């Protein structure tokens, strides 16, 4: 029986994830399968891949052929590399312990790279979130300041006119009206006899006394 390692679609429309299954090559895409050996979720970054290395290598040793996508996934997780090392053991290139040592070293290095990429992506996402939060906070503060200024302008009392603006108060007109008669009375008080008229009045008695003396002399 020809077997194939392929993906079986799961999940909802627009966000699919897949089971990695071993199935008869003649079975339909979503039909029955022989064994499920892993899962693949491309919606995550980096993509999530879970694989049973031993079972996958076992099926490869039995002649199962992976699809193109599954071949890339198996290579990404080191299944094809482990199968290559076991083939080297069969040929006597090295023993099984050496093969497992090489595979473990490769797998640890691969996991370190994946974890580093995940941390970098998380840091970038956190920085983007912080920048977006800061921008939204600044925008909210600006809107609050503008609203406060608008409310302060509406609630402010109207400005009072200065004393020099407009007509003078009516109460100030009374002293001016009272001062007018005083100014008119001043010329009357000054209408007393002038200095020139007083000697003239004094000269009249002197002339009368001279006339009396002349009469007595006659």
Z-matrix of the N, CA and C atoms (Angstrom, degrees):
N
C 1 1.466
C 2 1.527 1 109.18
N 3 1.325 2 116.27 1 125.46
C 4 1.464 3 121.18 2 178.40
C 5 1.521 4 108.78 3 -76.89
N 6 1.314 5 115.09 4 123.31
C 7 1.473 6 120.51 5 179.47
C 8 1.521 7 109.70 6 -111.08
N 9 1.324 8 113.70 7 156.19
C 10 1.468 9 120.22 8 -176.39
C 11 1.526 10 108.61 9 -140.86
N 12 1.309 11 115.13 10 139.12
C 13 1.469 12 121.40 11 173.69
C 14 1.525 13 106.90 12 -97.17
N 15 1.309 14 116.52 13 118.63
C 16 1.465 15 120.21 14 -174.54
C 17 1.520 16 110.32 15 -147.67
N 18 1.321 17 114.67 16 179.40
C 19 1.465 18 121.55 17 179.75
C 20 1.515 19 110.08 18 -98.27
N 21 1.321 20 115.34 19 144.74
C 22 1.463 21 121.89 20 173.06
C 23 1.526 22 107.53 21 -121.68
N 24 1.320 23 115.71 22 119.17
C 25 1.465 24 121.41 23 -173.02
C 26 1.520 25 111.10 24 -69.65
N 27 1.345 26 114.60 25 139.94
C 28 1.461 27 123.22 26 174.83
C 29 1.533 28 107.73 27 -137.01
N 30 1.344 29 116.00 28 178.31
C 31 1.460 30 119.82 29 175.43
C 32 1.512 31 113.06 30 86.00
N 33 1.351 32 114.61 31 178.92
C 34 1.458 33 121.21 32 -176.84
C 35 1.521 34 111.27 33 -90.88
N 36 1.314 35 115.15 34 171.89
C 37 1.460 36 121.03 35 -178.44
C 38 1.526 37 110.27 36 -66.78
N 39 1.329 38 115.22 37 132.34
C 40 1.455 39 120.52 38 179.83
C 41 1.512 40 113.67 39 91.75
N 42 1.336 41 119.83 40 -20.70
C 43 1.466 42 123.19 41 178.41
C 44 1.532 43 108.99 42 -137.82
N 45 1.293 44 116.72 43 68.92
C 46 1.466 45 118.64 44 -177.98
C 47 1.531 46 112.04 45 -82.40
N 48 1.312 47 115.17 46 153.82
C 49 1.463 48 121.70 47 165.79
C 50 1.525 49 106.34 48 -134.69
N 51 1.312 50 116.71 49 167.42
C 52 1.459 51 119.68 50 -168.80
C 53 1.518 52 110.94 51 -133.49
N 54 1.330 53 113.78 52 147.37
C 55 1.455 54 121.44 53 167.87
C 56 1.525 55 108.09 54 -96.02
N 57 1.317 56 116.06 55 139.30
C 58 1.466 57 120.97 56 173.82
C 59 1.526 58 106.98 57 -93.62
N 60 1.305 59 115.58 58 114.95
C 61 1.468 60 120.02 59 -172.36
C 62 1.527 61 109.92 60 -126.88
N 63 1.326 62 113.11 61 158.55
C 64 1.466 63 121.88 62 170.22
C 65 1.517 64 106.65 63 -106.69
N 66 1.318 65 116.27 64 121.96
C 67 1.466 66 120.51 65 -174.21
C 68 1.521 67 109.92 66 -139.37
N 69 1.327 68 114.01 67 162.53
C 70 1.461 69 120.21 68 173.77
C 71 1.528 70 108.41 69 -65.79
N 72 1.297 71 115.74 70 136.02
C 73 1.460 72 120.27 71 -177.39
C 74 1.521 73 111.97 72 -61.00
N 75 1.329 74 117.86 73 -24.46
C 76 1.460 75 121.15 74 -177.56
C 77 1.529 76 113.03 75 -89.07
N 78 1.338 77 117.86 76 -8.38
C 79 1.463 78 120.22 77 -178.45
C 80 1.522 79 110.01 78 -76.15
N 81 1.347 80 117.05 79 151.21
C 82 1.475 81 119.72 80 178.83
C 83 1.531 82 111.35 81 -64.21
N 84 1.324 83 113.92 82 166.28
C 85 1.463 84 119.36 83 -173.62
C 86 1.523 85 112.10 84 -58.46
N 87 1.326 86 117.40 85 -44.88
C 88 1.462 87 121.39 86 -178.64
C 89 1.528 88 111.49 87 -103.91
N 90 1.312 89 116.27 88 23.27
C 91 1.466 90 119.43 89 -178.39
C 92 1.518 91 112.02 90 -85.40
N 93 1.307 92 114.62 91 -160.75
C 94 1.457 93 120.56 92 -178.05
C 95 1.524 94 109.87 93 -71.07
N 96 1.322 95 114.75 94 150.11
C 97 1.461 96 120.47 95 178.37
C 98 1.524 97 109.08 96 -128.45
N 99 1.313 98 115.43 97 164.17
C 100 1.464 99 120.78 98 -177.67
C 101 1.518 100 110.80 99 -82.54
N 102 1.323 101 116.94 100 -47.49
C 103 1.467 102 121.20 101 -176.63
C 104 1.524 103 109.31 102 -154.65
N 105 1.316 104 114.42 103 143.31
C 106 1.466 105 120.50 104 173.68
C 107 1.524 106 108.04 105 -98.51
N 108 1.326 107 116.94 106 124.79
C 109 1.465 108 120.53 107 -175.62
C 110 1.534 109 113.32 108 -116.61
N 111 1.322 110 118.31 109 0.58
C 112 1.458 111 118.72 110 178.72
C 113 1.514 112 112.42 111 178.13
N 114 1.340 113 115.24 112 -173.62
C 115 1.469 114 122.48 113 -179.77
C 116 1.521 115 108.73 114 -145.17
N 117 1.332 116 114.33 115 153.84
C 118 1.472 117 120.75 116 -177.58
C 119 1.520 118 108.43 117 -142.68
N 120 1.351 119 115.73 118 124.36
C 121 1.468 120 121.44 119 179.53
C 122 1.529 121 108.85 120 -124.15
N 123 1.335 122 117.61 121 103.15
C 124 1.470 123 120.09 122 -179.05
C 125 1.523 124 113.68 123 -79.30
N 126 1.325 125 118.24 124 -5.43
C 127 1.465 126 120.72 125 -178.53
C 128 1.524 127 112.10 126 -74.29
N 129 1.323 128 117.63 127 -19.93
C 130 1.454 129 121.09 128 179.24
C 131 1.525 130 109.94 129 -88.95
N 132 1.330 131 115.37 130 160.49
C 133 1.460 132 120.78 131 178.77
C 134 1.534 133 108.84 132 -133.06
N 135 1.342 134 118.63 133 111.66
C 136 1.473 135 126.92 134 -2.02
C 137 1.524 136 111.77 135 -69.88
N 138 1.319 137 115.46 136 161.72
C 139 1.464 138 120.49 137 -176.76
C 140 1.527 139 110.40 138 -60.34
N 141 1.338 140 114.86 139 141.05
C 142 1.457 141 120.87 140 179.30
C 143 1.528 142 109.18 141 -85.23
N 144 1.333 143 115.64 142 127.09
C 145 1.463 144 121.53 143 177.65
C 146 1.518 145 108.27 144 -131.55
N 147 1.313 146 116.09 145 120.96
C 148 1.460 147 122.23 146 172.93
C 149 1.526 148 107.42 147 -115.91
N 150 1.316 149 115.92 148 128.62
C 151 1.460 150 119.69 149 -176.05
C 152 1.531 151 109.65 150 -145.11
N 153 1.302 152 115.81 151 138.92
C 154 1.464 153 121.55 152 172.35
C 155 1.531 154 107.10 153 -87.61
N 156 1.328 155 115.88 154 101.28
C 157 1.457 156 120.14 155 -174.25
C 158 1.530 157 111.80 156 -59.04
N 159 1.319 158 116.25 157 -45.53
C 160 1.471 159 119.05 158 -175.67
C 161 1.521 160 111.20 159 -63.58
N 162 1.345 161 117.45 160 -45.44
C 163 1.466 162 119.70 161 -178.90
C 164 1.527 163 110.75 162 -67.85
N 165 1.351 164 116.50 163 -39.19
C 166 1.468 165 118.98 164 179.19
C 167 1.528 166 110.84 165 -64.37
N 168 1.351 167 116.91 166 -44.01
C 169 1.467 168 119.95 167 178.00
C 170 1.521 169 110.45 168 -64.34
N 171 1.341 170 116.19 169 -37.66
C 172 1.466 171 119.35 170 178.60
C 173 1.519 172 111.83 171 -60.93
N 174 1.307 173 117.66 172 -42.45
C 175 1.466 174 120.28 173 179.00
C 176 1.524 175 111.09 174 -70.07
N 177 1.312 176 117.20 175 -35.80
C 178 1.463 177 119.07 176 175.67
C 179 1.530 178 110.72 177 -64.63
N 180 1.333 179 116.89 178 -37.29
C 181 1.464 180 120.67 179 177.95
C 182 1.534 181 111.27 180 -66.37
N 183 1.328 182 115.37 181 -27.23
C 184 1.471 183 119.60 182 179.20
C 185 1.523 184 112.30 183 -84.61
N 186 1.328 185 117.19 184 -5.97
C 187 1.452 186 120.11 185 176.08
C 188 1.513 187 115.46 186 104.11
N 189 1.336 188 118.42 187 10.14
C 190 1.461 189 120.23 188 177.42
C 191 1.528 190 109.39 189 -66.74
N 192 1.315 191 115.93 190 138.92
C 193 1.461 192 122.01 191 -178.31
C 194 1.539 193 109.92 192 -105.90
N 195 1.336 194 117.60 193 122.01
C 196 1.471 195 119.48 194 178.59
C 197 1.524 196 111.08 195 -79.61
N 198 1.321 197 115.01 196 150.59
C 199 1.468 198 120.02 197 171.74
C 200 1.527 199 108.81 198 -70.44
N 201 1.326 200 116.29 199 171.97
C 202 1.468 201 119.79 200 -177.67
C 203 1.527 202 111.35 201 -60.32
N 204 1.334 203 116.14 202 -44.58
C 205 1.470 204 119.33 203 -179.77
C 206 1.513 205 110.68 204 -66.40
N 207 1.325 206 117.15 205 -43.64
C 208 1.464 207 120.08 206 179.54
C 209 1.524 208 111.39 207 -66.31
N 210 1.326 209 117.77 208 -33.19
C 211 1.464 210 119.75 209 176.98
C 212 1.530 211 110.13 210 -62.65
N 213 1.340 212 116.85 211 -42.50
C 214 1.467 213 119.74 212 177.77
C 215 1.530 214 110.94 213 -64.55
N 216 1.327 215 116.86 214 -39.51
C 217 1.469 216 120.38 215 179.70
C 218 1.520 217 110.62 216 -66.41
N 219 1.334 218 117.23 217 -44.76
C 220 1.465 219 121.10 218 179.98
C 221 1.527 220 111.24 219 -64.80
N 222 1.324 221 116.74 220 -34.98
C 223 1.462 222 119.63 221 176.47
C 224 1.525 223 110.64 222 -69.25
N 225 1.346 224 116.94 223 -38.56
C 226 1.462 225 122.37 224 -179.61
C 227 1.523 226 111.36 225 -62.41
N 228 1.331 227 116.82 226 -35.93
C 229 1.460 228 120.97 227 -178.44
C 230 1.530 229 113.49 228 -97.85
N 231 1.311 230 118.05 229 6.76
C 232 1.464 231 121.02 230 172.22
C 233 1.513 232 115.44 231 84.45
N 234 1.335 233 117.80 232 9.44
C 235 1.464 234 119.55 233 -179.72
C 236 1.529 235 110.34 234 -67.53
N 237 1.316 236 116.73 235 -43.51
C 238 1.462 237 119.79 236 179.66
C 239 1.527 238 110.79 237 -66.08
N 240 1.329 239 117.11 238 -34.81
C 241 1.469 240 120.10 239 178.19
C 242 1.526 241 110.76 240 -66.92
N 243 1.314 242 116.28 241 -41.86
C 244 1.468 243 119.31 242 178.20
C 245 1.526 244 110.95 243 -64.93
N 246 1.320 245 116.35 244 -39.92
C 247 1.462 246 119.49 245 176.91
C 248 1.533 247 110.62 246 -62.74
N 249 1.326 248 116.34 247 -38.19
C 250 1.466 249 120.52 248 177.45
C 251 1.532 250 110.68 249 -63.89
N 252 1.337 251 117.43 250 -42.11
C 253 1.464 252 120.45 251 179.46
C 254 1.528 253 111.21 252 -64.83
N 255 1.322 254 117.25 253 -40.48
C 256 1.469 255 119.89 254 179.09
C 257 1.524 256 111.32 255 -66.46
N 258 1.313 257 116.40 256 -34.51
C 259 1.470 258 118.89 257 174.31
C 260 1.529 259 110.53 258 -64.97
N 261 1.341 260 116.73 259 -33.98
C 262 1.468 261 119.87 260 175.45
C 263 1.509 262 111.71 261 -66.72
N 264 1.332 263 116.97 262 -35.63
C 265 1.465 264 120.45 263 176.56
C 266 1.523 265 110.18 264 -64.00
N 267 1.332 266 116.61 265 -41.78
C 268 1.467 267 120.33 266 179.26
C 269 1.525 268 111.54 267 -62.53
N 270 1.319 269 115.40 268 -33.78
C 271 1.463 270 119.27 269 -179.77
C 272 1.521 271 112.13 270 -83.37
N 273 1.351 272 117.94 271 -5.96
C 274 1.460 273 121.59 272 177.94
C 275 1.503 274 114.16 273 83.17
N 276 1.332 275 118.49 274 16.97
C 277 1.463 276 120.83 275 179.18
C 278 1.521 277 110.93 276 -68.39
N 279 1.299 278 117.63 277 -36.55
C 280 1.464 279 124.15 278 177.70
C 281 1.523 280 107.29 279 -159.99
N 282 1.317 281 115.51 280 168.49
C 283 1.458 282 118.92 281 -178.22
C 284 1.525 283 110.67 282 -84.79
N 285 1.322 284 115.38 283 174.89
C 286 1.475 285 120.37 284 -177.07
C 287 1.523 286 111.88 285 -68.15
N 288 1.339 287 117.77 286 -34.46
C 289 1.463 288 120.63 287 178.79
C 290 1.530 289 110.78 288 -62.02
N 291 1.332 290 116.24 289 -42.53
C 292 1.465 291 119.83 290 177.74
C 293 1.523 292 110.74 291 -64.94
N 294 1.332 293 116.18 292 -38.70
C 295 1.462 294 119.92 293 178.67
C 296 1.529 295 110.91 294 -62.39
N 297 1.332 296 116.85 295 -43.28
C 298 1.462 297 119.88 296 179.92
C 299 1.529 298 111.19 297 -69.06
N 300 1.336 299 117.10 298 -35.27
C 301 1.465 300 119.76 299 177.66
C 302 1.526 301 110.50 300 -62.65
N 303 1.317 302 116.34 301 -44.91
C 304 1.464 303 120.13 302 179.22
C 305 1.532 304 111.07 303 -64.83
N 306 1.316 305 115.43 304 -40.61
C 307 1.469 306 118.13 305 -179.33
C 308 1.528 307 111.30 306 -66.61
N 309 1.341 308 117.05 307 -42.35
C 310 1.465 309 120.03 308 179.47
C 311 1.527 310 111.11 309 -63.14
N 312 1.333 311 117.21 310 -40.14
C 313 1.467 312 120.16 311 178.52
C 314 1.528 313 110.41 312 -63.74
N 315 1.331 314 116.55 313 -43.31
C 316 1.471 315 119.95 314 179.05
C 317 1.525 316 110.87 315 -64.47
N 318 1.340 317 116.07 316 -42.50
C 319 1.468 318 119.97 317 -177.63
C 320 1.524 319 111.36 318 -65.98
N 321 1.332 320 117.70 319 -39.99
C 322 1.463 321 120.46 320 178.28
C 323 1.531 322 111.20 321 -64.16
N 324 1.318 323 115.80 322 -41.86
C 325 1.465 324 119.19 323 177.99
C 326 1.525 325 110.88 324 -64.09
N 327 1.318 326 116.64 325 -41.18
C 328 1.467 327 120.66 326 179.35
C 329 1.526 328 110.96 327 -64.48
N 330 1.322 329 116.65 328 -44.13
C 331 1.469 330 119.86 329 179.46
C 332 1.526 331 111.15 330 -64.07
N 333 1.341 332 116.91 331 -35.65
C 334 1.466 333 120.36 332 177.63
C 335 1.524 334 110.99 333 -63.99
N 336 1.332 335 116.64 334 -42.04
C 337 1.463 336 120.35 335 178.19
C 338 1.529 337 110.92 336 -64.18
N 339 1.328 338 115.88 337 -42.73
C 340 1.471 339 119.32 338 -179.77
C 341 1.524 340 110.62 339 -64.25
N 342 1.334 341 115.93 340 -42.56
C 343 1.467 342 119.43 341 179.98
C 344 1.527 343 111.00 342 -66.17
N 345 1.345 344 116.97 343 -38.79
C 346 1.461 345 119.94 344 176.87
C 347 1.519 346 112.01 345 -62.88
N 348 1.324 347 116.20 346 -41.39
C 349 1.464 348 119.47 347 177.77
C 350 1.523 349 110.64 348 -64.47
N 351 1.331 350 116.73 349 -40.45
C 352 1.467 351 119.83 350 179.38
C 353 1.530 352 110.90 351 -63.52
N 354 1.340 353 116.82 352 -40.97
C 355 1.464 354 120.15 353 178.92
C 356 1.530 355 111.06 354 -65.43
N 357 1.335 356 116.33 355 -40.52
C 358 1.467 357 119.24 356 178.67
C 359 1.527 358 110.89 357 -63.23
N 360 1.324 359 115.85 358 -41.56
C 361 1.463 360 119.24 359 179.22
C 362 1.525 361 110.92 360 -66.19
N 363 1.336 362 116.32 361 -40.02
C 364 1.470 363 119.49 362 178.39
C 365 1.527 364 110.80 363 -64.66
N 366 1.344 365 116.59 364 -41.02
C 367 1.466 366 119.80 365 179.17
C 368 1.524 367 110.99 366 -64.68
N 369 1.337 368 116.25 367 -41.43
C 370 1.467 369 119.42 368 178.44
C 371 1.521 370 111.00 369 -64.66
N 372 1.339 371 116.38 370 -40.65
C 373 1.463 372 119.60 371 178.52
C 374 1.526 373 111.01 372 -65.29
N 375 1.348 374 116.94 373 -39.88
C 376 1.464 375 120.22 374 178.78
C 377 1.527 376 111.14 375 -65.25
N 378 1.338 377 116.47 376 -41.27
C 379 1.467 378 119.78 377 178.70
C 380 1.523 379 111.10 378 -64.35
N 381 1.333 380 116.18 379 -41.26
C 382 1.467 381 119.24 380 178.37
C 383 1.526 382 110.84 381 -64.76
N 384 1.339 383 116.34 382 -39.98
C 385 1.462 384 119.82 383 178.27
C 386 1.522 385 111.21 384 -64.78
N 387 1.348 386 116.93 385 -41.95
C 388 1.463 387 120.25 386 179.06
C 389 1.527 388 111.18 387 -63.45
N 390 1.342 389 116.45 388 -42.31
C 391 1.466 390 119.61 389 178.80
C 392 1.522 391 111.17 390 -64.30
N 393 1.331 392 116.99 391 -41.42
C 394 1.456 393 120.16 392 178.96
C 395 1.529 394 110.95 393 -66.09
N 396 1.340 395 116.56 394 -40.17
C 397 1.466 396 120.08 395 178.31
C 398 1.527 397 111.04 396 -64.20
N 399 1.345 398 116.40 397 -42.23
C 400 1.469 399 119.85 398 178.63
C 401 1.523 400 111.14 399 -63.35
N 402 1.323 401 116.39 400 -40.78
C 403 1.466 402 120.10 401 179.37
C 404 1.526 403 110.92 402 -64.78
N 405 1.335 404 116.72 403 -43.21
C 406 1.458 405 119.80 404 179.16
C 407 1.523 406 111.19 405 -65.96
N 408 1.350 407 116.88 406 -38.39
C 409 1.463 408 120.25 407 178.66
C 410 1.526 409 111.01 408 -63.99
N 411 1.337 410 116.59 409 -44.01
C 412 1.470 411 120.52 410 178.98
C 413 1.526 412 110.60 411 -63.28
N 414 1.320 413 116.31 412 -40.52
C 415 1.461 414 119.89 413 179.07
C 416 1.523 415 110.72 414 -63.64
N 417 1.339 416 116.58 415 -41.98
C 418 1.461 417 120.12 416 178.72
C 419 1.526 418 111.15 417 -64.92
N 420 1.340 419 117.55 418 -39.92
C 421 1.465 420 120.64 419 178.34
C 422 1.527 421 111.38 420 -64.81
N 423 1.327 422 116.76 421 -41.33
C 424 1.467 423 119.78 422 178.08
C 425 1.528 424 111.23 423 -63.31
N 426 1.326 425 116.27 424 -41.85
C 427 1.461 426 119.46 425 178.57
C 428 1.523 427 111.01 426 -64.67
N 429 1.352 428 116.94 427 -40.22
C 430 1.460 429 120.29 428 178.91
C 431 1.527 430 111.10 429 -65.28
N 432 1.347 431 116.96 430 -40.31
C 433 1.463 432 119.91 431 178.77
C 434 1.526 433 111.25 432 -65.13
N 435 1.326 434 116.45 433 -41.58
C 436 1.463 435 119.71 434 178.68
C 437 1.526 436 111.24 435 -64.45
N 438 1.331 437 116.43 436 -40.51
C 439 1.463 438 119.96 437 178.77
C 440 1.521 439 111.15 438 -65.98
N 441 1.347 440 117.32 439 -40.97
C 442 1.465 441 120.45 440 178.63
C 443 1.525 442 111.16 441 -62.78
N 444 1.336 443 116.36 442 -42.18
C 445 1.465 444 119.55 443 178.52
C 446 1.525 445 111.30 444 -63.64
N 447 1.317 446 116.31 445 -38.79
C 448 1.463 447 119.88 446 179.46
C 449 1.524 448 110.97 447 -66.37
N 450 1.337 449 116.86 448 -43.44
C 451 1.466 450 120.16 449 178.52
C 452 1.523 451 111.03 450 -64.77
N 453 1.341 452 117.23 451 -39.03
C 454 1.464 453 120.04 452 179.09
C 455 1.523 454 111.10 453 -64.44
N 456 1.326 455 116.79 454 -37.54
C 457 1.462 456 119.80 455 178.66
C 458 1.523 457 111.47 456 -67.73
N 459 1.326 458 117.24 457 -34.85
C 460 1.467 459 120.69 458 179.94
C 461 1.521 460 111.04 459 -72.63
N 462 1.347 461 117.63 460 -39.82
C 463 1.460 462 121.76 461 -175.56
C 464 1.525 463 113.04 462 -83.79
N 465 1.324 464 121.45 463 -9.13
C 466 1.466 465 123.51 464 -177.48
C 467 1.529 466 110.35 465 -67.94
N 468 1.408 467 120.20 466 137.52
C 469 1.474 468 122.19 467 178.57
C 470 1.522 469 110.52 468 -68.56
N 471 1.362 470 117.63 469 153.12
C 472 1.470 471 120.04 470 179.02
C 473 1.523 472 111.16 471 -66.42
N 474 1.297 473 118.00 472 147.57
C 475 1.463 474 123.13 473 -177.82
C 476 1.528 475 110.40 474 -71.55
N 477 1.363 476 117.64 475 134.96
C 478 1.462 477 122.38 476 178.83
C 479 1.524 478 109.68 477 -80.94
N 480 1.384 479 117.99 478 141.63
C 481 1.474 480 119.53 479 179.58
C 482 1.517 481 111.38 480 -68.97
N 483 1.320 482 117.63 481 144.82
C 484 1.464 483 122.27 482 179.42
C 485 1.529 484 109.71 483 -74.04
N 486 1.361 485 118.42 484 158.32
C 487 1.483 486 120.63 485 -178.32
C 488 1.518 487 113.26 486 -59.17
N 489 1.325 488 119.37 487 -29.29
C 490 1.460 489 120.52 488 -178.34
C 491 1.507 490 113.87 489 -79.69
N 492 1.329 491 117.80 490 -14.03
C 493 1.458 492 120.71 491 -177.52
C 494 1.517 493 110.41 492 -87.10
N 495 1.341 494 117.36 493 138.95
C 496 1.459 495 121.91 494 173.90
C 497 1.518 496 112.21 495 78.27
N 498 1.341 497 116.12 496 -170.03
C 499 1.468 498 122.21 497 -178.68
C 500 1.506 499 110.35 498 -75.40
N 501 1.339 500 115.68 499 154.08
C 502 1.453 501 120.63 500 178.40
C 503 1.513 502 109.66 501 -70.39
N 504 1.317 503 118.08 502 152.90
C 505 1.471 504 120.07 503 179.45
C 506 1.522 505 111.21 504 -60.64
N 507 1.336 506 115.81 505 150.94
C 508 1.462 507 121.69 506 -178.93
C 509 1.507 508 110.92 507 -65.34
N 510 1.316 509 118.90 508 -32.68
C 511 1.458 510 121.80 509 -177.22
C 512 1.513 511 111.49 510 -63.84
N 513 1.344 512 117.41 511 -26.17
C 514 1.457 513 119.44 512 -178.94
C 515 1.519 514 112.46 513 -77.92
N 516 1.340 515 118.53 514 -10.04
C 517 1.456 516 120.77 515 -179.13
C 518 1.526 517 112.58 516 -77.06
N 519 1.340 518 119.22 517 -23.18
C 520 1.461 519 122.02 518 -175.78
C 521 1.518 520 111.95 519 -64.52
N 522 1.343 521 120.37 520 -48.65
C 523 1.474 522 118.19 521 178.46
C 524 1.508 523 112.49 522 -61.01
N 525 1.324 524 116.99 523 -34.87
C 526 1.465 525 118.27 524 178.94
C 527 1.515 526 110.82 525 -65.18
N 528 1.333 527 116.67 526 -40.05
C 529 1.459 528 119.63 527 178.78
C 530 1.514 529 111.37 528 -66.30
N 531 1.338 530 116.91 529 -35.52
C 532 1.454 531 119.57 530 179.97
C 533 1.521 532 111.26 531 -72.94
N 534 1.321 533 115.89 532 -28.91
C 535 1.460 534 118.56 533 -178.18
C 536 1.518 535 112.71 534 -73.87
N 537 1.320 536 117.51 535 -19.97
C 538 1.457 537 119.77 536 -178.22
C 539 1.523 538 112.67 537 -62.97
N 540 1.351 539 122.11 538 -49.25
C 541 1.472 540 120.10 539 179.09
C 542 1.510 541 113.20 540 -59.08
N 543 1.337 542 117.21 541 -34.35
C 544 1.461 543 119.62 542 -179.83
C 545 1.513 544 110.76 543 -64.07
N 546 1.349 545 115.31 544 -39.93
C 547 1.451 546 117.97 545 178.75
C 548 1.531 547 110.65 546 -67.36
N 549 1.361 548 117.63 547 -36.21
C 550 1.460 549 119.94 548 179.25
C 551 1.521 550 112.10 549 -70.23
N 552 1.331 551 117.00 550 -29.84
C 553 1.461 552 120.29 551 -178.01
C 554 1.510 553 112.34 552 -77.13
N 555 1.274 554 118.43 553 -20.03
C 556 1.460 555 120.95 554 -177.32
C 557 1.524 556 112.43 555 -61.14
N 558 1.329 557 121.67 556 -44.95
C 559 1.474 558 119.26 557 177.64
C 560 1.514 559 112.81 558 -62.80
N 561 1.341 560 118.53 559 -32.65
C 562 1.464 561 120.33 560 179.53
C 563 1.503 562 110.32 561 -64.78
N 564 1.342 563 115.34 562 -41.60
C 565 1.459 564 118.27 563 179.87
C 566 1.516 565 110.93 564 -67.09
N 567 1.314 566 115.79 565 -29.88
C 568 1.451 567 118.98 566 -179.21
C 569 1.536 568 111.82 567 -83.29
N 570 1.340 569 119.82 568 0.41
C 571 1.466 570 122.57 569 -177.89
C 572 1.519 571 113.31 570 -81.62
N 573 1.288 572 118.93 571 15.88
C 574 1.468 573 123.35 572 177.11
C 575 1.528 574 109.94 573 -64.76
N 576 1.331 575 119.34 574 162.58
C 577 1.469 576 122.30 575 -178.14
C 578 1.500 577 110.61 576 -57.08
N 579 1.294 578 115.09 577 137.37
C 580 1.456 579 120.33 578 179.99
C 581 1.518 580 109.80 579 -77.64
N 582 1.331 581 113.45 580 168.43
C 583 1.469 582 118.80 581 -177.25
C 584 1.526 583 111.46 582 -64.98
N 585 1.341 584 117.84 583 -28.77
C 586 1.454 585 120.53 584 -178.62
C 587 1.529 586 111.87 585 -74.52
N 588 1.350 587 117.19 586 -32.32
C 589 1.456 588 119.89 587 -178.61
C 590 1.527 589 112.00 588 -73.97
N 591 1.328 590 118.44 589 -27.85
C 592 1.474 591 120.56 590 -178.20
C 593 1.528 592 111.49 591 -65.65
N 594 1.309 593 122.89 592 -45.90
C 595 1.476 594 120.37 593 176.95
C 596 1.505 595 112.24 594 -60.86
N 597 1.344 596 116.11 595 -35.47
C 598 1.466 597 117.66 596 179.48
C 599 1.506 598 110.45 597 -61.40
N 600 1.282 599 117.45 598 -39.47
C 601 1.465 600 121.04 599 179.33
C 602 1.507 601 110.56 600 -67.38
N 603 1.352 602 115.71 601 -33.31
C 604 1.461 603 118.72 602 -179.41
C 605 1.538 604 111.35 603 -76.51
N 606 1.320 605 118.61 604 -25.81
C 607 1.456 606 121.35 605 -179.61
C 608 1.539 607 111.87 606 -70.94
N 609 1.284 608 118.15 607 -26.38
C 610 1.466 609 121.09 608 -178.34
C 611 1.515 610 111.78 609 -63.90
N 612 1.318 611 123.18 610 -46.36
C 613 1.473 612 120.77 611 177.48
C 614 1.516 613 113.33 612 -63.20
N 615 1.410 614 114.65 613 -34.87
C 616 1.463 615 116.49 614 179.27
C 617 1.538 616 111.03 615 -63.85
N 618 1.310 617 117.31 616 -39.71
C 619 1.469 618 120.27 617 178.95
C 620 1.526 619 110.91 618 -65.22
N 621 1.311 620 116.64 619 -36.71
C 622 1.475 621 120.52 620 179.70
C 623 1.521 622 110.39 621 -67.22
N 624 1.352 623 117.22 622 -38.33
C 625 1.468 624 119.85 623 -179.32
C 626 1.528 625 110.61 624 -68.39
N 627 1.343 626 117.89 625 -35.63
C 628 1.450 627 121.26 626 177.48
C 629 1.544 628 111.05 627 -64.56
N 630 1.304 629 115.73 628 -37.71
C 631 1.462 630 119.62 629 -179.53
C 632 1.518 631 110.46 630 -67.02
N 633 1.318 632 117.35 631 -36.89
C 634 1.463 633 120.11 632 -179.89
C 635 1.523 634 110.12 633 -67.78
N 636 1.365 635 116.99 634 -39.60
C 637 1.460 636 119.12 635 179.59
C 638 1.541 637 111.21 636 -63.65
N 639 1.331 638 116.17 637 -38.79
C 640 1.460 639 119.63 638 179.01
C 641 1.535 640 110.12 639 -63.91
N 642 1.292 641 117.98 640 -37.54
C 643 1.466 642 122.03 641 -178.20
C 644 1.513 643 109.92 642 -66.81
N 645 1.350 644 115.73 643 -41.33
C 646 1.454 645 118.55 644 -179.55
C 647 1.540 646 110.71 645 -67.81
N 648 1.276 647 117.78 646 -36.20
C 649 1.461 648 120.29 647 -179.82
C 650 1.521 649 111.36 648 -64.56
N 651 1.314 650 119.71 649 -35.52
C 652 1.446 651 122.91 650 177.30
C 653 1.512 652 109.24 651 -67.08
